[in-house]
């Protein structure tokens, strides 16, 4: 569980910003969005293949 303790003489806005950073770094919202709808395993494989092809093209382009 993520929590933030507000320090002495610290504004609420600053504490909220620290909390937001912690949430984005832990990728809780990404996991939540992924679980909102079911994706078939075949679709996951297809997306993984597309991603690997894009990364390979990017690596190849950088090496030129």
N, C-alpha and C positions, 0 to 999 in steps of 0.2 A: 504494500500500500504506500502510495506517495503522500507525503505530508510536508508542510513547511512551517517551521516555528518562526514567528515574527520576533525579530531581535529588538532590543531596546532602541528607542529613537529611530525606528525604521518605519517608513510610510507603508501603508497598505498596498499602494500601487507597486512599490518595489517588490514586496512579498509576492504579489500576484504574478509579476513578471518572472520571478524566480520559479514559482510553481509552474507557469506555462513552459519554461525552458525544461524543467524536469520531466514534464509530461511528453514533450516532443522528443526528448532524448530517449525516453523509455519506450517510445512507439506504441503506447497504449491505444491512442486513437486510430492508428493504422490497423491494428489488430481488430479493433471494434468494427471498423468499416468493412474489413474483409469478412467478418462473421455475419454481417447483416444479410447477405444473400449467399445461397449455395452456388458454387461453381463446380461443374462436372470435372472429374479427373482428366478427361481428355482435353478439356478447355485449358486446364492448368498446364498440361504438357505442351499444348500448342503455344501458349503465351511464353512459357519458359524457353521454347525453341526460338521464338521470335526475338526474345531478349538476348539469347546467346548469339544469334546471328548479328544483331545490331552491335553488340559489344565486340564481336570478332571484326566486323567491318571498321569500327572505330579504331581498334588496335592496329589493324592493317594500314589504315589511312595515316595514323600517327607515325608509323615506322618508315613511311616513304620519305 
